[in-house]
């Protein structure tokens, strides 16, 4: 991939892999990222169709989380373009705060306000960012708490919840904004093993409901069973891409084979 900035039409009309003319919800073009002299991403091209679950796997330091954060410009690409709903959101004129209301992100850390209840953690952004009135904010928050199986914990504080429950509140908070895309950055890696399943079950349900998702994970069972497509990253590039089940069964790149043999 050349390190030059690609030329960009004003409204791209990309075709899906199936050739049906649908436009990707998100498209990453020639994404490079340097941190000082460290070249973390080296010309990544990727796209995500509506309703698709894209899973990113690879060793630590491969650039997975950086790529995910570049998707909503929490990390700004040094070179390259990010297209969301047909708009180049790397354009300096883009209102990123408005864009981020439609791209939910959930991190390894729960990032809940400890002095606010589960319900208040969700309604806060609805009222302050989207300017939703208090009743609608509460209704939307309760709907999403029920969706993640925590309606009965609405008045509980984070310190009264398990790690898995806190992560599910964080997911509910993102969903309450009614995003078009959900980004998950190793959301189970800080959880005790017995709590991982309840969070993955929520993510699996979202996938079944048609939510478009990009997931950085070390949970290989989830990647294989829920992912529509998988990228294996190493050294800042995509080494291999394909159907997760086929990649697990018959990886083509030696680096992929080595990684999966160590993980599985």
C-alpha positions, 0 to 999 in steps of 0.5 A, a space after each residue: 500500500 502506498 503511503 500517499 493520501 488516496 484521492 477521494 470522490 465526494 460521494 463514493 458508490 462502493 459495491 459490496 463483495 456480493 456486487 449488489 450495489 449496497 454501500 458499506 456502512 464503514 470503509 477504511 482506505 489506506 489507514 496509516 498511524 504513527 506514534 512518533 517513530 512507531 508505525 502502528 498501522 501500515 496502509 489498512 483497507 477494510 470495509 463493513 457492510 450493514 448488518 455484518 460482524 467483523 472480527 479482528 484478531 491477532 497478537 498484542 501490538 498488532 494494531 487491532 485496537 488502534 484500527 478500531 479507534 481510528 474507525 470513529 477517529 478516537 485515534 486520528 489516522 496519520 494518513 488515509 480516509 474513513 468513510 461512514 454512511 458515504 461521508 469522509 469523516 476524516 474531512 476537517 469539516 466533519 462534526 465528529 461529535 455528531 458522528 460519534 453519536 451514531 457509532 457506539 464504542 465499548 472498551 475493556 474498562 467499563 468507564 461508568 460513573 461510580 456515583 451514578 446508578 446504572 440508569 443514570 449512567 445511561 440517561 446522562 448522555 441522552 440528556 446532555 448530548 442528544 438533548 432528550 427529555 428526562 422521560 424519554 431518556 429514562 424510557 430508552 435507558 430502561 429499554 436497553 437495560 432490559 435488553 441486556 438483562 439488567 432491568 432490575 439493576 437500574 437503581 444499583 451503583 456500579 460498585 454493587 454490580 459484578 464486572 460482567 454486569 457493569 460491562 453490560 450497563 456500558 453496552 446498554 449505555 452505547 445502545 441507548 444512543 441508537 447507533 448504526 455501528 457498534 465497536 467492541 475493544 476487547 470488552 471481556 479481557 478484564 472480566 473473570 472467566 465466569 463472567 465472560 459468557 454473559 457479556 458475549 451472550 449480549 453481543 451474540 444477541 445484537 449480532 442476531 438482531 442485525 447490529 453492525 459490529 466491529 469486534 477486537 477479541 481474544 474469544 476465538 469461540 465467539 469469533 468463529 461462531 458469530 463473526 461474518 468475516 475475520 481479519 488477522 492482523 500482525 505488525 500493523 497489516 492485515 495478514 489474512 482475511 476471510 470467513 472465520 470458520 474457514 480461517 480456523 479450519 484452514 489458515 493460509 498464511 504461516 503467521 496465521 497458522 502460528 497464532 491460531 496454533 498457540 491460541 487454540 
